[in-house]
Amino acid sequence: MTIADLRPTDEARELRARYRAFMEEHVYPNEAVLGREDEESDAAIARLRALAKEEGLWAPHLPPEAGGSSGSFLVYAHLNEEIGRSVWAQLVFGCQAPDAGNGEILWHFGTDEQKERWLAPLVAGEVRSFFSMTEPEVPGSDPTTLRTRAVRDGDEWVIDGHKWFSSGAEGAAFGIVMAVTDPDADPHRRATQIVVPADTPGVEIVRAVPTLGHRGRGWTTHCEVCYTGVRVPVENTLGEVGDGFRIAQKRLGPGRIHHVMRWLGQMQRAFELMCRYALEREAFGSPLADKQTVQNWIADSAAEIQACRLMTLDAAHKIDQGDEARVEVSLIKFFAAGVLNDVIDRAVQVHGARGLTDETPLGAMYAMARGARIYDGPDEVHRMVVARRILKSFAAGEPWRFE
Ligand SMILES: Cc1cc2nc3c(=O)[nH]c(=O)nc-3n(C[C@H](O)[C@H](O)[C@H](O)COP(=O)(O)OP(=O)(O)OC[C@H]3O[C@@H](n4cnc5c(N)ncnc54)[C@H](O)[C@@H]3O)c2cc1C
């Protein structure tokens, strides 16, 4: 691999320019409305989604055979440097979490019937979905401890359990639920993923759990969900019984890098706001840009953002080559989550009190960024994964090679 392999092709560059133009014309000017989380914002999102479809910019995470418009992971990384700049843009372009990850696993592991029933309306943007794995009573970092059970009764699964942080469950049409189907199996063969329509009797969305003072609405909620005697046909099993962890790994691997790609957009936007304001605002007789502390923040941010970009593009390129890139994905997940928080924090600091207001997007970006160090695996777990892999290599007499 050379750096040249990571650069966008002319075609990808042209596509990226179209996303940028759409963002400038339709998303940034409407951000205040989009973020209001009321009926007016629902209508604005619906209007922009229709426009994105018309312009062929819809669902860039999935291939055309699955109803999307994607080229490769690498191209998607470049596009996300635009899409990620606004929190709302993923919804506008139909590639929002968790639907994007759910769409991918339905595409890779779903039967033809499941694809027709669940994937087609999901990719078309007619319905939303949720992914229900984390439970309040056990550590989400170690999903071998999950307690939600699915017990076979004839041609049905009967599901009982208690989940939370099922993002977007409010108003979703279905969820993909991770449940223990064989408690005596090897820990990584105990669980199975099962598609559960949200209106099945026994599915109760108990509440949208407020985070950092924000309850959310619909897509932006993180819900507590109870499953009590929930019966679904065994045809709703995703993949084979016991495949839950294998599929979760497939889902979370690309899902994690999707997040990181969007963070690249967030970091760059915060960086630009910081630089512009540093030039504009004066204190103690000179622009903030003249103060060495601010210059250090700008220089450190530039170095760290570029490191994140190259690491993300490298991981995306490896995934395109058929490599699972487990180490690369874990490396970039914790490293970029830290850089995201640091760059936004510096940008807020340069703006002083204004950085906390809604006069810039920084306040909202700051609140959203904190979760990045926790969801899809906390930093510490990704560090553990990376260190274990590297040490395993050394223990086997092989040094770790940076390729
Ligand atoms: C914004 C947001 C959205 C989310 N969306 C979803 C969703 O849609 N569906 C879903 O199922 N889940 C979702 N989650 C849940 C998320 O996946 C879990 O929070 C995550 O896996 C961590 O699990 P936990 O919260 O139970 O923390 P725990 O596992 O209890 O861990 C607590 C802390 O312990 C520390 N820790 C854990 N293991 C180690 C270790 N080996 N070494 C050192 N320290 C360690 C870490 O600091 C960690 O933060 C979401 C979370 C957030 C914040």
The ligand as a Tripos MOL2 file, in Angstrom:
@<TRIPOS>MOLECULE
LIG
   53    58     1     0     0
SMALL
NO_CHARGES

@<TRIPOS>ATOM
      1 C1        -24.5640    7.3060   22.3070 C.3       1 LIG1
      2 C2        -24.6370    5.8190   22.4990 C.ar      1 LIG1
      3 C3        -25.3420    5.0460   21.5900 C.ar      1 LIG1
      4 C4        -25.4340    3.6670   21.7760 C.ar      1 LIG1
      5 N1        -26.2010    2.9150   20.9070 N.ar      1 LIG1
      6 C5        -26.3450    1.5890   21.1060 C.ar      1 LIG1
      7 C6        -27.2230    0.8060   20.2770 C.ar      1 LIG1
      8 O1        -27.8270    1.3140   19.3300 O.2       1 LIG1
      9 N2        -27.4080   -0.5110   20.5820 N.ar      1 LIG1
     10 C7        -26.7720   -1.1150   21.6250 C.ar      1 LIG1
     11 O2        -26.9790   -2.3120   21.8290 O.2       1 LIG1
     12 N3        -25.9210   -0.4090   22.4100 N.ar      1 LIG1
     13 C8        -25.7060    0.9190   22.1940 C.ar      1 LIG1
     14 N4        -24.8940    1.6730   23.0310 N.ar      1 LIG1
     15 C9        -24.2800    1.0300   24.1790 C.3       1 LIG1
     16 C10       -22.7810    0.8180   24.0180 C.3       1 LIG1
     17 O3        -22.5000   -0.1130   23.0170 O.3       1 LIG1
     18 C11       -22.2390    0.4250   25.4020 C.3       1 LIG1
     19 O4        -22.3990    1.5420   26.2400 O.3       1 LIG1
     20 C12       -20.7950   -0.0130   25.3630 C.3       1 LIG1
     21 O5        -20.6510   -1.2770   24.7350 O.3       1 LIG1
     22 C13       -20.2050   -0.1000   26.7740 C.3       1 LIG1
     23 O6        -20.9940   -0.9000   27.5980 O.3       1 LIG1
     24 P1        -21.5000   -0.3550   29.0360 P.3       1 LIG1
     25 O7        -22.0900    0.9830   28.8420 O.co2     1 LIG1
     26 O8        -22.3490   -1.4110   29.6320 O.co2     1 LIG1
     27 O9        -20.1770   -0.1480   29.8650 O.3       1 LIG1
     28 P2        -19.3770   -1.2620   30.6820 P.3       1 LIG1
     29 O10       -19.1360   -2.4570   29.8300 O.co2     1 LIG1
     30 O11       -20.0490   -1.4560   31.9750 O.co2     1 LIG1
     31 O12       -18.0000   -0.5380   30.8940 O.3       1 LIG1
     32 C14       -17.8690    0.6010   31.7540 C.3       1 LIG1
     33 C15       -16.4740    1.1460   31.6300 C.3       1 LIG1
     34 O13       -15.5700    0.1580   32.0940 O.3       1 LIG1
     35 C16       -14.3290    0.3270   31.4660 C.3       1 LIG1
     36 N5        -13.8810   -0.9760   30.9340 N.ar      1 LIG1
     37 C17       -14.6310   -1.9580   30.3970 C.ar      1 LIG1
     38 N6        -13.8610   -2.9780   30.0110 N.ar      1 LIG1
     39 C18       -12.5800   -2.6250   30.3070 C.ar      1 LIG1
     40 C19       -11.3130   -3.2450   30.1430 C.ar      1 LIG1
     41 N7        -11.2050   -4.4640   29.5830 N.pl3     1 LIG1
     42 N8        -10.2160   -2.5710   30.5610 N.ar      1 LIG1
     43 C20       -10.3110   -1.3440   31.1310 C.ar      1 LIG1
     44 N9        -11.4810   -0.7290   31.3170 N.ar      1 LIG1
     45 C21       -12.5970   -1.3550   30.9030 C.ar      1 LIG1
     46 C22       -14.5090    1.3410   30.3360 C.3       1 LIG1
     47 O14       -13.9840    2.5850   30.7400 O.3       1 LIG1
     48 C23       -16.0160    1.4330   30.2050 C.3       1 LIG1
     49 O15       -16.4480    2.7020   29.7250 O.3       1 LIG1
     50 C24       -24.7690    3.0520   22.8560 C.ar      1 LIG1
     51 C25       -24.0270    3.8400   23.7510 C.ar      1 LIG1
     52 C26       -23.9500    5.2050   23.5800 C.ar      1 LIG1
     53 C27       -23.1610    6.0310   24.5670 C.3       1 LIG1
@<TRIPOS>BOND
     1     1     2 1
     2     2     3 ar
     3     2    52 ar
     4     3     4 ar
     5     4     5 ar
     6     4    50 ar
     7     5     6 ar
     8     6     7 ar
     9     6    13 1
    10     7     8 2
    11     7     9 ar
    12     9    10 ar
    13    10    11 2
    14    10    12 ar
    15    12    13 ar
    16    13    14 ar
    17    14    15 1
    18    14    50 ar
    19    15    16 1
    20    16    17 1
    21    16    18 1
    22    18    19 1
    23    18    20 1
    24    20    21 1
    25    20    22 1
    26    22    23 1
    27    23    24 1
    28    24    25 2
    29    24    26 1
    30    24    27 1
    31    27    28 1
    32    28    29 2
    33    28    30 1
    34    28    31 1
    35    31    32 1
    36    32    33 1
    37    33    34 1
    38    33    48 1
    39    34    35 1
    40    35    36 1
    41    35    46 1
    42    36    37 ar
    43    36    45 ar
    44    37    38 ar
    45    38    39 ar
    46    39    40 ar
    47    39    45 ar
    48    40    41 1
    49    40    42 ar
    50    42    43 ar
    51    43    44 ar
    52    44    45 ar
    53    46    47 1
    54    46    48 1
    55    48    49 1
    56    50    51 ar
    57    51    52 ar
    58    52    53 1
@<TRIPOS>SUBSTRUCTURE
     1 LIG1         1 GROUP 0 **** ****
